[in-house]
C-alpha cells in the first residue's frame, strides 16, 4: 500500500521528497537507529527509532498474540517534528497532525510513504 506522509518543518524531516519504507521489524533495519530510553526499555516493549538521514522518528509497537485491534498487530507511530501538545503529537498516513491514542496515528509495517525530501528514491 502506498500513501503520502508529509512532514512539516525546515531542517531534517520535512525539507524535501523521499521515498520511504516502514520495515516489518525496525530492529533489523540498517536505516533505523534505536534511540529508546533505557528506562523505557525496562518498562515496555515499545521502541523508538530514528532515521538520521531524514530525521524521521517513529515509535514501534509490537503486537501481542491474542489481542484484538491494534494491540494485536505490529504498528508504528510517526512523531510530528512540530508537535507542541498531545493533540498533534503524531502524524497520520497523509502527514496531518493527529492526537495520541487516535486510530489515525497507527501505521502498519510495510506501508510506503513519500516524505517531502528531494528527489531521492
Secondary structure, 3 states (H helix, E strand, C coil): CEEECCCCCCCCCCCCCEEEECCCCHHHCCCCEECCCHHHHHHCCCEEEECCCCCCEEEEECCCCCCCHHHHCCEEEEECCCCCCHHHCEECCCCCEECCCCHHHCEECCCEEEECCCCEC
